[in-house]
Amino acid sequence: MFLCCWLVLGALIPLTLSTDPGVKVKLTAKGLEYGRQLGMVSIQEKLKTIQVPDFSGNQRVTPIGKVKYSLTNLKIVDVGLPTSSVALVPGTGVRLSIGKAFIRLHGNWRVKFLRIIKNSGSFDLSVSDLTVGTSIAVESDETGRPAVNTVDCAATVGSANIKFHGGASWLYNLFRKFIDKAIRRALERQICPLVTNAISDLNPQLKTLNVLAKVDKHAEIEYSMVSSPAVTASSLELGLKGEFYNIGKKQEPPFSAAAFNLPPQADSMLYIGLSAFTANSAAFVYSAAGALSLYVTDDMVPPASPFRLNTNTFGVFIPQIAQRFLGLTMKLLVKTVKPPVVTFEPNNTMVKASGTVTAYAIHPNSTLSPLFVLNLESSVSAQPFLSEMRVAGRVSLNKWVGLLNSIFRMVLRAVVIPVLNVQLAKGYPLPAIGKMQLVNTQLQVLKDYMLIGTDVQFNSIHGASRG
C-alpha cells in the first residue's frame, strides 16, 4: 500500500468550494517518514515482478568468428532499496527519490560457434546504483474521493555485473559489455512503469475514504475538501468540510465555519482540528430531526430519590395540581426549542441550551392532562474523548435557571444527562481510509476547536504496519 499513511487523507482536492473548513488535517514530516517506510515495501514487491526478455543474437569474436548466443529464463532473485526519501515540494506536491538500489537476477545461457559446437550454462546478474525519481500528483475524482497519479518518473541503472558459469562461459566474457548494456536498457524501460503502477494501486484503497460517513439514523458527516492542500516544506495541511447533515437532506445551518489555524506542532504524524462549527452543525441537525427531546417517567427516577414524578410532589409547589389531579403519576417532556450552542475555550467545552419542560398527569386510562410548561436555560460542561476512530463525549450539568430548581435539577442529573451521555459515548466517525487506526493519541481543547495529535497505523494487504 504505497505511501498510504500520508496520502490517505491528503488527497481530496475538489477546487470548486471556497468556504472555510470545519475540520483541518495536518500531516507532518514524521507522518511522511512513516509513508516512505510503507511505500518502499510496495515498490520493492513491484520491482520483483520485472520481466526481463530473452536475448539472442550473433556476435563476431576473434579468432573464433561468428558466435550465436542466447540468454533465457531471466528471473529476479532479490531487490534491495536501501536508500530512499520523500519530500514535500512547497505549493506543488510530493517528490519520491530512491537511490543505491540493486536488483539480482539469475538465468541460462547458450552458445553455438564454429557451426557445430554448442554449449550452455547459467549466469548471475547484479544491477547496482539504480536510482528512481518520481513526482506524485493528488487529485479529486468525480465523487470527491482522492485519486493519485505519477506526474513524471526517471530511472537509471548505474552498472550491471554479469558472471557466467559452466561450459564455454569464457566466450560471453569476451562481449559482456554488449550484454550488460542491453540488460540495463531492458531494466530501465520497466522500472518507471512499475513504480507508476505501485502509485496507481493506491486508488482502489483511497476510494474507501469516508467522504460521507453515517453517524446514526439521524445524521451523517461530510469530509470533502473545501480547498487545495497547503503544502509547505514541513507539512501538508488539508481543509475538510466537516459538516453534519440530516441523512438524505442537505440543509445548511444559519451559520458558517470561522477560520482557524492549527498550531505549529510536529511531534505526531497527524493533527486533526475539529472546529466548533462541526459540533454546532451536529446540534442543528439533531434539533431539526426532533431528536433533542425526551419523555421522563417516574420509573426512570432513581428509587432513592425523595422526589417522585406525581401530583403529590408537584402539588407542594403548585397546590392546584394536587387539588385537580390528586394521587396521579406524571410524565415530563424535556426538549430544546432551538439548537444548543457549543463553544470551545482552552481546556473547556461548554454547551448552552434553551428548552421547555411540559408536565402531564397520567390518568388510570393512560390519557394525559397537560399541567404546565416551564421554560429553561441550562449549560453543561462537555469532556470530549476518542473511542477508536470516533470522537465521543460526556457532559455534566453546570447550572439551571428556572422554577422548581431542586426537582428539575434532579431530573436532569439523574435521568436526562445519563441518557444523553449514552448517546454521546457512541461518538461520530473521524475521516479515515481502510483499516486506519490511531495510536499514541492526545486530545486538547483550544480556542474555537479541538486538536487531536496522533500517530497512525495501517493494516494493509501486506500485513500490519505500525507507526
C-alpha positions as CSV (number, residue, x, y, z in Angstrom):
1,M,0.0,0.0,0.0
2,F,2.2,2.7,-1.4
3,L,2.5,5.9,0.7
4,C,-0.9,5.3,2.1
5,C,-0.2,6.6,5.6
6,W,0.3,10.2,4.4
7,L,-1.6,10.4,1.1
8,V,-4.6,8.7,2.7
9,L,-6.2,11.9,4.0
10,G,-4.2,14.4,1.9
11,A,-5.6,13.6,-1.5
12,L,-9.1,15.0,-1.6
13,I,-8.9,18.1,-3.7
14,P,-12.1,19.5,-5.2
15,L,-11.4,23.1,-6.1
16,T,-14.9,24.4,-6.6
17,L,-15.6,25.5,-3.0
18,S,-14.2,28.4,-1.1
19,T,-15.8,28.2,2.3
20,D,-13.7,27.9,5.4
21,P,-13.2,24.3,6.6
22,G,-14.9,22.9,9.7
23,V,-12.1,20.3,10.0
24,K,-8.4,20.6,9.3
25,V,-5.8,17.8,8.9
26,K,-2.1,18.4,9.0
27,L,0.4,15.7,8.0
28,T,3.9,16.2,9.4
29,A,7.4,15.1,8.5
30,K,7.0,12.2,10.9
31,G,3.9,11.1,9.0
32,L,5.7,11.4,5.7
33,E,8.5,9.2,7.0
34,Y,6.1,6.5,8.0
35,G,4.6,6.7,4.5
36,R,8.0,6.3,3.0
37,Q,8.6,3.1,5.0
38,L,5.3,1.6,3.8
39,G,5.8,2.8,0.3
40,M,9.2,1.1,-0.1
41,V,7.6,-2.3,0.8
42,S,5.1,-1.9,-2.0
43,I,7.6,-0.7,-4.6
44,Q,10.0,-3.5,-3.7
45,E,7.3,-6.0,-4.4
46,K,6.5,-4.4,-7.7
47,L,10.1,-4.4,-8.8
48,K,10.3,-8.1,-8.1
49,T,7.8,-8.6,-10.9
50,I,10.2,-7.2,-13.6
51,Q,10.1,-9.5,-16.6
52,V,13.5,-9.3,-18.5
53,P,13.0,-10.6,-22.0
54,D,15.2,-13.4,-23.5
55,F,18.2,-12.1,-25.5
56,S,19.6,-13.7,-28.6
57,G,21.9,-12.6,-31.5
58,N,25.1,-13.0,-33.3
59,Q,28.5,-11.6,-32.3
60,R,31.8,-11.9,-34.1
61,V,34.6,-12.9,-31.7
62,T,38.2,-13.0,-32.7
63,P,39.6,-15.6,-33.5
64,I,36.6,-17.9,-33.4
65,G,34.4,-15.9,-35.8
66,K,30.7,-15.7,-35.7
67,V,29.0,-16.8,-32.4
68,K,25.3,-17.3,-31.9
69,Y,24.2,-16.7,-28.3
70,S,21.0,-16.6,-26.2
71,L,20.2,-15.6,-22.7
72,T,16.9,-17.1,-21.4
73,N,14.8,-17.6,-18.3
74,L,16.0,-14.4,-16.6
75,K,14.4,-14.3,-13.1
76,I,14.6,-11.7,-10.3
77,V,16.1,-13.3,-7.2
78,D,16.5,-10.2,-5.0
79,V,15.6,-6.5,-4.9
80,G,17.1,-4.0,-2.4
81,L,16.1,-0.4,-1.8
82,P,18.5,0.7,0.9
83,T,18.2,4.4,0.4
84,S,15.0,6.4,-0.3
85,S,13.5,9.7,0.7
86,V,10.2,11.5,0.3
87,A,9.9,15.3,0.4
88,L,7.2,17.9,0.1
89,V,7.6,20.5,-2.6
90,P,6.1,23.7,-1.3
91,G,3.0,24.7,-3.3
92,T,3.4,21.7,-5.6
93,G,3.2,18.2,-4.2
94,V,5.4,15.2,-3.3
95,R,8.7,14.0,-4.6
96,L,9.9,10.4,-4.1
97,S,13.6,9.5,-4.6
98,I,15.2,6.1,-4.5
99,G,19.0,5.6,-4.6
100,K,21.6,2.9,-4.4
101,A,19.1,0.3,-5.2
102,F,20.1,-3.1,-6.6
103,I,18.5,-6.0,-8.5
104,R,19.9,-9.5,-8.7
105,L,18.8,-11.9,-11.5
106,H,19.6,-15.5,-12.5
107,G,19.3,-17.1,-16.0
108,N,20.6,-19.5,-18.5
109,W,22.9,-19.0,-21.5
110,R,23.5,-21.0,-24.6
111,V,26.1,-20.6,-27.5
112,K,26.8,-22.1,-30.9
113,F,30.0,-21.4,-32.7
114,L,32.2,-22.9,-35.5
115,R,28.8,-24.1,-36.8
116,I,28.8,-27.4,-34.9
117,I,30.0,-26.6,-31.3
118,K,27.2,-25.9,-28.8
119,N,27.5,-25.2,-25.1
120,S,25.3,-23.9,-22.3
121,G,25.3,-22.9,-18.6
122,S,23.9,-20.4,-16.1
123,F,24.7,-16.8,-15.1
124,D,24.1,-14.3,-12.3
125,L,23.5,-10.7,-12.9
126,S,23.8,-7.9,-10.3
127,V,22.5,-4.5,-11.2
128,S,23.6,-1.7,-8.8
129,D,23.4,2.0,-8.3
130,L,19.8,2.0,-9.5
131,T,18.1,5.4,-9.0
132,V,14.4,6.4,-9.3
133,G,12.9,9.9,-9.0
134,T,9.2,10.5,-9.3
135,S,6.7,13.3,-8.7
136,I,3.2,12.4,-7.4
137,A,0.1,14.5,-8.0
138,V,-3.0,14.2,-5.9
139,E,-6.4,14.9,-7.4
140,S,-10.1,14.5,-6.7
141,D,-12.3,12.1,-8.6
142,E,-15.9,12.7,-9.6
143,T,-17.2,11.5,-6.2
144,G,-15.0,13.8,-4.1
145,R,-12.7,11.0,-3.2
146,P,-8.9,11.1,-3.8
147,A,-7.0,9.8,-6.8
148,V,-3.2,9.8,-7.3
149,N,-1.1,9.7,-10.4
150,T,2.5,10.0,-11.4
151,V,3.5,13.3,-13.0
152,D,7.0,12.3,-14.0
153,C,9.4,9.5,-13.4
154,A,13.1,8.8,-14.3
155,A,15.1,5.7,-13.7
156,T,18.8,4.9,-14.3
157,V,20.9,1.8,-13.8
158,G,24.4,2.7,-12.9
159,S,26.1,-0.6,-13.6
160,A,25.5,-4.3,-14.3
161,N,27.9,-7.1,-13.4
162,I,27.2,-10.4,-15.0
163,K,29.0,-13.7,-14.1
164,F,28.7,-16.8,-16.3
165,H,29.0,-20.3,-15.0
166,G,29.8,-23.6,-16.8
167,G,30.9,-24.7,-20.2
168,A,32.2,-22.1,-22.6
169,S,31.4,-19.1,-20.4
170,W,34.6,-17.5,-21.4
171,L,33.0,-16.7,-24.7
172,Y,30.4,-14.5,-23.0
173,N,33.2,-12.7,-21.1
174,L,34.5,-11.6,-24.5
175,F,31.4,-9.5,-25.2
176,R,30.0,-9.0,-21.7
177,K,29.9,-5.2,-22.2
178,F,27.4,-5.5,-25.0
179,I,25.2,-7.8,-22.9
180,D,25.4,-5.5,-19.8
181,K,24.2,-2.5,-21.8
182,A,21.3,-4.4,-23.3
183,I,20.1,-5.7,-19.9
184,R,20.5,-2.3,-18.3
185,R,18.3,-0.8,-21.0
186,A,15.7,-3.5,-20.6
187,L,15.5,-2.9,-16.8
188,E,15.4,0.9,-17.2
189,R,12.4,0.6,-19.5
190,Q,10.4,-1.3,-16.9
191,I,11.2,0.4,-13.6
192,C,9.2,3.6,-14.1
193,P,6.0,1.8,-15.3
194,L,6.2,-0.5,-12.3
195,V,6.6,2.5,-9.9
196,T,3.7,4.2,-11.6
197,N,1.6,1.0,-11.2
198,A,2.5,1.0,-7.5
199,I,1.2,4.5,-7.1
200,S,-1.9,3.8,-9.1
201,D,-2.6,0.8,-6.9
202,L,-3.4,3.3,-4.2
203,N,-6.6,4.5,-5.9
204,P,-8.8,1.5,-5.0
205,Q,-7.8,1.9,-1.4
206,L,-8.3,5.7,-1.5
207,K,-11.9,5.1,-2.7
208,T,-12.7,3.8,0.8
209,L,-12.2,7.3,2.3
210,N,-15.4,8.1,4.2
211,V,-16.2,11.3,2.4
212,L,-19.8,10.9,3.7
213,A,-19.8,9.0,6.9
214,K,-23.0,7.8,8.6
215,V,-23.3,8.7,12.3
216,D,-26.6,7.2,13.2
217,K,-30.2,7.1,12.0
218,H,-30.4,10.8,12.1
219,A,-27.2,12.2,10.8
220,E,-24.1,11.8,8.5
221,I,-21.0,13.9,8.3
222,E,-19.3,15.1,5.2
223,Y,-15.5,15.2,4.9
224,S,-15.0,16.5,1.3
225,M,-12.3,19.1,0.8
226,V,-13.1,22.8,0.5
227,S,-9.8,23.9,-0.9
228,S,-6.5,22.6,-2.3
229,P,-3.9,21.3,0.2
230,A,-1.5,23.8,1.6
231,V,1.9,22.3,1.0
232,T,5.0,23.6,2.8
233,A,8.5,22.2,3.3
234,S,7.5,20.6,6.6
235,S,3.8,19.7,6.4
236,L,0.7,19.2,4.2
237,E,-2.5,20.8,5.5
238,L,-6.0,20.0,4.4
239,G,-9.3,21.7,4.8
240,L,-12.3,19.4,5.1
241,K,-15.9,20.5,5.1
242,G,-16.6,18.8,8.5
243,E,-20.4,19.4,8.4
244,F,-23.2,17.3,9.7
245,Y,-26.4,16.8,7.7
246,N,-29.7,15.0,8.2
247,I,-29.5,11.8,6.3
248,G,-30.7,12.3,2.7
249,K,-31.3,16.0,3.3
250,K,-28.6,18.7,2.9
251,Q,-29.9,21.7,4.7
252,E,-27.3,24.3,5.5
253,P,-27.3,25.8,9.0
254,P,-27.8,29.6,9.6
255,F,-24.1,30.0,10.4
256,S,-20.9,29.2,8.7
257,A,-17.4,27.9,9.7
258,A,-15.0,30.5,11.0
259,A,-11.3,30.5,10.0
260,F,-8.9,28.9,12.5
261,N,-5.2,27.9,12.4
262,L,-3.6,24.8,13.7
263,P,-0.6,25.3,16.0
264,P,3.0,24.5,14.7
265,Q,3.2,21.2,16.5
266,A,5.1,18.4,14.8
267,D,5.7,15.6,17.3
268,S,2.9,13.4,16.0
269,M,2.3,12.1,12.5
270,L,-1.1,13.6,12.1
271,Y,-3.0,16.5,13.6
272,I,-6.8,16.9,13.3
273,G,-8.5,20.1,14.2
274,L,-12.3,19.9,14.8
275,S,-13.9,23.3,15.0
276,A,-16.9,24.5,16.9
277,F,-18.7,24.7,13.6
278,T,-18.7,20.9,13.2
279,A,-20.1,20.5,16.7
280,N,-22.8,23.2,16.2
281,S,-23.8,21.7,12.8
282,A,-24.4,18.5,14.7
283,A,-26.6,20.4,17.2
284,F,-28.5,22.0,14.3
285,V,-29.1,18.6,12.6
286,Y,-30.3,16.8,15.7
287,S,-32.6,19.7,16.6
288,A,-34.1,19.6,13.1
289,A,-34.6,15.9,13.3
290,G,-36.5,16.3,16.6
291,A,-34.0,14.1,18.4
292,L,-33.3,16.5,21.2
293,S,-36.4,15.6,23.3
294,L,-37.0,13.0,26.0
295,Y,-40.1,11.8,27.9
296,V,-39.3,11.3,31.6
297,T,-41.4,9.0,33.7
298,D,-41.3,8.1,37.4
299,D,-39.7,4.7,36.8
300,M,-36.7,6.5,35.3
301,V,-36.1,8.4,38.5
302,P,-33.7,6.6,41.0
303,P,-35.6,4.8,43.7
304,A,-33.7,6.5,46.4
305,S,-34.8,10.0,45.3
306,P,-37.1,11.8,47.7
307,F,-38.8,13.4,44.7
308,R,-41.3,11.4,42.7
309,L,-43.0,12.3,39.5
310,N,-46.5,12.5,40.8
311,T,-49.1,15.2,41.5
312,N,-48.5,15.0,45.3
313,T,-44.8,16.1,44.9
314,F,-45.6,18.9,42.5
315,G,-48.7,19.9,44.5
316,V,-46.3,21.1,47.2
317,F,-45.1,23.8,44.8
318,I,-48.3,24.3,42.7
319,P,-51.3,23.4,45.0
320,Q,-53.8,23.5,42.1
321,I,-52.1,20.4,40.7
322,A,-52.8,18.3,43.8
323,Q,-56.3,19.7,44.1
324,R,-57.4,18.8,40.5
325,F,-55.3,15.6,39.9
326,L,-54.9,14.1,43.3
327,G,-52.7,11.0,43.5
328,L,-51.8,10.7,39.8
329,T,-48.4,9.9,38.4
330,M,-46.8,12.3,36.0
331,K,-44.5,12.4,32.9
332,L,-42.3,15.2,31.7
333,L,-41.4,16.1,28.1
334,V,-38.0,17.7,28.1
335,K,-37.0,19.3,24.8
336,T,-34.9,22.0,23.3
337,V,-36.6,24.9,21.5
338,K,-33.6,25.8,19.4
339,P,-30.3,24.1,18.6
340,P,-27.8,24.1,21.5
341,V,-24.7,26.2,21.1
342,V,-21.2,24.7,21.6
343,T,-18.2,26.8,22.4
344,F,-14.5,25.7,22.8
345,E,-12.2,27.6,25.1
346,P,-8.8,26.3,26.3
347,N,-9.4,23.2,28.3
348,N,-13.1,23.9,28.5
349,T,-16.1,22.8,26.3
350,M,-19.4,24.4,27.1
351,V,-22.9,23.7,25.7
352,K,-25.8,26.1,26.3
353,A,-29.3,25.0,25.6
354,S,-32.8,26.7,25.7
355,G,-35.8,24.4,26.2
356,T,-39.0,23.6,27.8
357,V,-40.4,21.1,30.2
358,T,-44.0,20.1,29.7
359,A,-45.6,18.3,32.6
360,Y,-48.6,15.9,32.2
361,A,-50.8,14.0,34.6
362,I,-51.3,10.3,33.7
363,H,-54.9,9.1,34.3
364,P,-55.7,5.5,35.1
365,N,-56.9,5.0,31.5
366,S,-53.5,6.3,30.3
367,T,-54.8,9.6,28.9
368,L,-52.8,12.7,29.6
369,S,-53.7,16.1,31.0
370,P,-51.2,18.9,30.5
371,L,-50.3,20.6,33.7
372,F,-47.8,23.3,32.9
373,V,-44.9,24.3,30.6
374,L,-41.7,25.5,32.1
375,N,-39.1,27.5,30.2
376,L,-35.5,26.7,31.0
377,E,-31.9,27.8,30.2
378,S,-29.2,25.4,31.1
379,S,-25.5,24.8,30.4
380,V,-23.4,21.7,30.6
381,S,-19.6,21.1,30.6
382,A,-18.5,18.6,28.0
383,Q,-15.5,16.3,28.1
384,P,-14.6,15.1,24.6
385,F,-12.6,11.9,24.2
386,L,-11.6,9.4,21.5
387,S,-13.0,5.9,21.1
388,E,-11.1,4.1,18.4
389,M,-11.8,6.1,15.2
390,R,-14.7,8.1,16.7
391,V,-15.0,11.4,18.6
392,A,-17.2,10.9,21.7
393,G,-18.0,12.8,24.8
394,R,-19.8,13.1,28.1
395,V,-21.5,16.1,29.8
396,S,-22.2,17.3,33.3
397,L,-24.7,19.9,34.4
398,N,-23.4,23.3,35.3
399,K,-26.4,25.4,36.2
400,W,-30.1,25.6,35.9
401,V,-32.2,28.7,35.8
402,G,-35.9,28.4,36.3
403,L,-38.7,27.4,38.8
404,L,-38.7,24.3,40.8
405,N,-34.9,24.2,40.7
406,S,-34.3,21.3,43.0
407,I,-36.8,18.9,41.3
408,F,-35.7,19.6,37.8
409,R,-32.0,19.7,38.7
410,M,-32.6,16.1,40.0
411,V,-34.4,15.2,36.8
412,L,-31.6,16.5,34.6
413,R,-28.8,15.0,36.7
414,A,-30.4,11.6,37.3
415,V,-32.3,11.0,34.1
416,V,-31.6,13.4,31.2
417,I,-27.8,13.7,31.5
418,P,-27.2,9.9,31.7
419,V,-29.5,9.2,28.7
420,L,-27.6,12.0,26.8
421,N,-24.2,10.5,27.8
422,V,-25.1,7.1,26.4
423,Q,-25.7,8.7,23.0
424,L,-22.6,10.9,23.2
425,A,-20.5,7.9,24.0
426,K,-21.3,6.4,20.6
427,G,-19.5,9.3,19.0
428,Y,-19.1,10.2,15.4
429,P,-16.5,8.9,12.9
430,L,-13.3,10.7,12.0
431,P,-12.1,10.9,8.4
432,A,-10.3,7.6,7.7
433,I,-9.4,5.2,5.0
434,G,-9.4,1.4,5.0
435,K,-8.2,-0.1,8.3
436,M,-6.6,3.1,9.6
437,Q,-6.1,3.2,13.4
438,L,-4.9,5.9,15.7
439,V,-2.1,5.3,18.3
440,N,-0.4,7.5,20.8
441,T,-3.3,9.9,20.7
442,Q,-3.8,13.1,22.6
443,L,-6.8,15.5,22.6
444,Q,-6.7,19.1,23.5
445,V,-9.5,21.7,23.7
446,L,-8.2,25.0,22.4
447,K,-9.8,28.3,21.4
448,D,-12.6,27.6,18.9
449,Y,-11.5,24.0,18.1
450,M,-10.4,20.6,19.5
451,L,-7.0,19.4,18.4
452,I,-6.2,15.7,18.1
453,G,-2.5,14.8,17.8
454,T,-1.8,11.2,16.9
455,D,0.3,8.6,15.1
456,V,-1.3,6.2,12.7
457,Q,-1.3,2.5,11.9
458,F,-2.4,0.9,8.7
459,N,-3.3,-2.8,8.4
460,S,-2.7,-3.3,4.6
461,I,-2.7,-6.3,2.4
462,H,0.9,-6.8,3.3
463,G,0.1,-7.1,7.0
464,A,0.1,-4.8,9.9
465,S,2.4,-1.8,9.8
466,R,2.7,0.2,13.0
467,G,3.6,3.8,13.3
